[in-house]
């Protein structure tokens, strides 16, 4: 039976995730309304602009459904801006949405502006070979809670972590043809 993975479609790298998931043979669907969550095995919150995505989640009435999806134990993968949205981070004075799915503090744009974007290979716990990683105005994780597992670091900064049903990366795994991290996420579902 094929997995159905939703990609939160309010802003950001939605199309790229849908295409990558299609290559992996899963059913990939755009998620725009609360009822779109009902048939999903997992959800990706894509990269984009975290403030804009958070505002649109609230405006479109998706916050409660996102929280209930998490409480149901469904798999969630936050990439780049999605990582920021999944955090508990209250270290910055802001009204920006934080869903609190993973106990971590985040530094937005931690690797610099758009011009500082880069690609590299990372060692990733649970994956046998280095993974390709594309960082675009990427955040990094400053600190994690005691139950959060660090999966990858770059330049002594945490760039991938997981806790229970939630996986986060500071980079964009959907922008390469290396699908190891997306497969790692899919393996969390069954």
C-alpha positions in Angstrom: 0.0 0.0 0.0 1.4 3.4 -1.0 2.0 6.1 1.5 0.2 9.5 1.1 2.3 12.4 2.1 1.0 16.0 2.2 3.0 19.1 1.5 1.7 22.1 3.3 0.8 24.5 0.4 0.7 28.0 1.7 4.1 29.3 0.6 7.5 28.0 -0.2 9.1 25.0 -1.9 5.9 23.0 -2.3 6.3 22.0 -6.0 9.9 20.7 -5.4 8.7 18.5 -2.5 5.8 17.1 -4.6 8.1 16.3 -7.5 10.7 14.6 -5.2 8.0 12.5 -3.5 6.7 11.5 -6.8 10.1 10.2 -7.8 10.0 8.0 -4.7 6.7 6.5 -5.7 4.5 7.9 -2.9 1.2 9.7 -3.3 2.1 13.3 -2.9 -0.7 15.8 -2.3 -0.9 19.6 -1.8 -2.5 20.5 1.6 -4.4 23.8 1.7 -7.4 23.1 3.9 -8.0 21.4 7.3 -9.9 18.5 5.6 -6.8 17.8 3.4 -5.1 16.3 6.4 -7.6 13.5 6.8 -6.1 11.0 4.3 -2.4 11.7 5.1 0.2 9.3 6.5 2.7 12.1 6.9 3.2 15.8 6.3 6.0 18.0 5.1 6.2 21.7 6.1 8.5 23.1 3.4 11.1 25.8 3.3 10.1 29.3 2.4 9.7 32.3 4.6 8.7 31.2 8.2 6.9 34.4 9.1 4.8 34.4 6.0 4.0 30.6 6.3 3.1 31.1 10.0 0.8 34.0 9.2 -0.9 32.1 6.3 -1.4 29.0 8.6 -3.2 31.2 11.0 -5.2 33.1 8.3 -6.3 29.9 6.7 -7.3 28.3 10.0 -4.8 25.4 9.8 -3.0 25.8 13.2 -5.4 23.6 15.2 -5.4 20.9 12.5 -1.6 20.9 12.4 -1.5 20.5 16.2 -4.0 17.7 16.2 -2.1 15.9 13.3 1.0 16.0 15.5 -0.9 14.7 18.6 -2.2 11.8 16.5 1.4 10.7 16.1 1.5 11.3 12.4 5.0 11.8 10.8 6.0 15.5 10.2 9.0 16.7 8.4 10.0 20.4 8.6 12.6 21.7 6.2 14.3 25.0 6.5 11.4 27.4 7.4 9.5 24.3 8.4 12.2 23.6 11.0 11.6 27.1 12.5 7.8 26.5 12.6 8.2 23.1 14.3 10.4 24.6 17.1 9.5 25.6 20.6 11.8 28.6 20.2 10.7 31.6 22.3 14.2 33.1 22.5 13.3 36.0 20.2 10.6 38.5 20.9 8.1 37.7 18.2 4.5 36.8 17.5 5.6 34.5 14.8 4.0 31.0 14.9 5.9 28.3 16.7 4.1 25.0 16.7 6.3 23.5 19.5 6.6 20.0 18.0 10.3 19.8 18.8 12.1 21.2 21.9 14.8 23.4 20.3 16.0 27.0 20.0 16.7 28.2 16.5 18.7 30.9 14.9 16.8 32.2 11.8 19.1 32.9 8.8 21.9 31.5 10.9 24.2 30.9 7.9 23.6 34.3 6.4 21.6 35.9 3.7 20.7 34.5 0.2 24.2 35.3 -1.1 25.7 33.1 1.6 23.7 30.0 0.3 25.8 26.9 -0.2 25.8 23.1 -0.9 27.7 20.5 1.0 27.7 16.8 2.0 26.8 15.9 5.6 27.1 12.8 7.8 23.6 12.0 8.9 22.9 9.6 11.7 21.0 6.6 10.5 22.1 7.0 6.8 25.2 5.0 5.7 26.6 7.5 3.2 27.0 11.4 3.3 23.9 13.2 2.2 23.7 16.2 -0.2 22.4 19.3 1.5 21.4 22.7 0.0 21.4 25.6 2.5 19.4 28.7 1.4 19.1 31.5 4.0 19.2 28.6 6.3 18.5 28.5 10.0 20.5 26.3 12.5 19.5 24.8 15.8 21.2 26.5 18.7 20.2 24.0 21.3 17.9 21.0 21.8 16.0 19.5 24.7 17.1 16.3 26.4 14.8 14.0 24.4 15.8 15.4 21.0 18.2 13.4 18.8 20.8 15.3 16.8 21.1 13.8 13.4 23.6 16.1 11.6 25.8 19.1 12.2 27.7 21.5 10.0 30.5 23.8 11.2 29.6 22.8 14.8 25.9 23.8 14.3 23.0 21.4 14.5 21.3 21.2 11.1 19.1 18.1 11.5 17.2 16.6 14.5 14.3 14.4 15.4 12.0 13.7 18.3 9.4 10.9 18.1 7.3 11.5 15.0 9.0 14.8 14.0 12.1 15.2 11.8 13.6 18.6 10.9 16.4 19.8 8.6 17.9 23.3 8.3 18.5 22.6 4.6 16.4 21.6 1.5 16.7 17.9 0.8 14.1 18.2 -2.0 16.5 20.3 -4.1 19.0 17.5 -4.9 18.6 14.0 -6.5 19.9 12.5 -3.2 16.6 11.2 -1.7 18.2 9.5 1.4 16.7 12.0 3.9 13.3 11.9 2.3 13.5 8.1 2.5 14.5 8.3 6.1 11.4 10.4 6.7 9.2 7.9 4.9 10.6 5.1 7.0 9.3 6.8 10.1 5.8 6.2 8.9 5.6 2.4 9.0 
